[in-house]
Amino acid sequence: MRRSFTYLALLATHASAAFLAPAPHRPRAAAASRCPISMSGRGFTSFTPAAFTIRRQVGQLGFTTETEWQYEGERNPLDPNTPTRTVEASGVSVRLYEALLSDTGERVLLKEFLGSAREIAETEIAVYAQLYSVAAAREQPPPPQVGTLLGELRGGDEIFDAPDFREQWSAALPDVPPPSSGNLWLCFAWEGLATVGQFPRIKQEREWWDVDGRKANSCRKIFLKVVAARALQLLEWLHGAGYAHRSIGPSSLLLSTYDQYQPKKLALRAVDLGFCASASMLSDDEVASAMRRGASSPLAVLPQLALYDLHALGYVLLELIVNALRPDPEAPGAVEMQGLKRLVEDVFDGDAKGAFRAYAEQEAGWEEACALLAEKEGAGWALLQQLVDCRLPDSAGRITSSALLESAWFKD
């Protein structure tokens, strides 16, 4: 028996100096370069290639499929032919660019979906269309809990295939292969690339009087707790709206600020909605698969997927806390959520607040992370245990985002 979980992962970021990629034709006026289209009552924009000036590539994404295996009878944990989980990576599937709208100069984020990732893009469009349609019906702005989709670019193949375009592209972006025919592009408002996964490596300046760094360490811990609370609030909203993200990872949660001294200004957005789904978007095969994994009825499938979001969030937060509170967060040796999951679930049989905690407290460099989780009489460890337990069938109806937000760990 197996259970698969697929998510988008940030493969690399590019911090090269900004440069302009010349377009094969001069940008046309706004009316010629884009025309409004309607999706589920909400207007997106249909762009042409001339609508953009690409400045630089800022990252790339690939999707990773994790499969958990269960076996009849006893399993030998040392047998490589009977793994408890396998992980398969797709390679680069999505390329991210910083660009400017040619008619307004507005800074935007372009996501280019390569080849087989087109279906992921179509799903992302469909989810945004539904969310925006509900907001429009209520005369509300687009929800701030997710990215801001401006429109899409379909076609343009005659430009992308033109020799002069490819030559100019290669001159401006020599390390980035030119676009291929048939790729689908989505255009988002520029809301930064401050992901949860990148936070630990961001250098934070200490106050001049904070000689021993004690104040900075205290502020960092408060900030991490606020990230955890905002993430739970974000999933509470998403699940309440009738969606499961199904791709929660360190790169799918954007922070409004990296400033650990300004936790009150922190907001989170969920991005990369290419695996997101409402109940109506699930295929019969997906419903049947979820019921085989423990959903009691078709109506229980989406709540089960919401629990998987919380389960994934547990490891995102554990990775964040451990990496952010290492003595030198920028040094090699950072942990990753997959490795943490193998430790907690495969080595310590899901006992996060017991056996794994005992292990973690002996790990060099994890002292501050363990101390943070131990606050309020171990409330952080208890919270982590509940998130880990979201993978279990009996967690349905017992663990929710709202209930987790009542943890003593979040109390002043």
Number of C-alpha atoms within 10 A of each C-alpha: 10 13 14 13 14 17 24 27 24 20 16 13 15 12 10 9 7 13 15 15 19 17 19 18 10 10 18 14 13 15 9 12 18 20 13 12 13 12 16 15 15 18 16 21 18 19 25 19 22 22 24 25 22 26 19 21 23 19 18 22 24 18 21 17 15 17 18 15 14 14 11 6 6 6 12 10 12 8 8 8 8 14 17 17 17 12 13 11 14 13 13 17 20 27 23 20 19 22 26 20 19 20 17 10 11 12 19 23 24 27 24 25 25 21 14 10 19 19 15 22 25 15 17 20 20 19 20 24 20 16 19 24 20 19 16 16 10 9 9 11 10 18 14 11 18 19 21 20 22 16 22 23 20 16 16 16 14 9 19 20 14 11 11 13 20 19 14 16 23 15 13 17 19 11 10 13 10 16 19 14 16 15 21 24 23 23 24 17 15 17 15 13 17 17 23 23 22 19 22 23 14 14 11 14 11 15 10 7 8 11 10 9 14 11 14 18 17 13 16 22 20 18 20 21 20 18 21 21 19 18 25 21 18 20 25 18 15 18 21 12 12 15 22 26 24 22 26 29 24 24 23 21 26 26 25 16 18 20 18 23 18 13 18 9 11 16 17 25 21 23 20 23 25 23 20 24 20 16 17 9 13 14 10 10 9 12 19 15 16 20 17 13 16 15 20 14 11 14 12 17 22 22 20 24 24 24 28 24 22 29 21 24 25 25 24 24 23 21 24 25 23 22 26 26 22 19 13 14 18 14 10 7 11 16 13 17 19 16 11 17 22 15 17 22 16 15 14 16 12 20 17 25 22 14 14 19 18 12 13 18 15 11 11 9 18 18 16 18 21 22 15 22 23 17 14 15 11 16 18 22 24 20 21 20 19 21 26 25 22 24 19 15 14 11 15 18 11 9 16 21 21 13 11 20 19 12 15 16 22 17 9 6
